[in-house]
Amino acid sequence: MIEQNNLALIEELNEYRTQAASCFPLPESMWVEWIEDLKHIGAEPAELMKVFERALQDCMTAKIGELYIQESYNAYMEDI
């Protein structure tokens, strides 16, 4: 389980990332780290998909596409 301090830090970091993404394009590495952090804390699927959508609009790369496909597949498998 994630410690409360780490969770608070990740949430604060997510706020900074959101602000940064609204000001300028983020590099692939920052999007991937953001997505991995959200997965690590067990973020709601809708929140994760919003970040994926922004990442794909901002920085469409093979890595982000691959992560998106994997996450979509996992969500689909959980629904069936």
Phi, psi and omega in degrees: 000146182281133178293149182302320180297317180295320179298316179297320179295318179294320178296319177295318178298321178298323176297316178295320179297317179300316178296315181296318181295333178280344182263325183202160179294136177268148177286161181309315184301323179289321178296316181297316179298318180298313179299315180296321178297317179297319177295321182297321181273358179074040180300155177300143180304323180296320179294316180297317181294326176298318179292319176301315180300316178295318181297317182291329176285323186275324190207071182286107179231166179299320182296312180294320176299317179297315179298320179297314179297316178300315181293321177297318178296314179299318179296319178297315182294328177289331182280338182266000000 
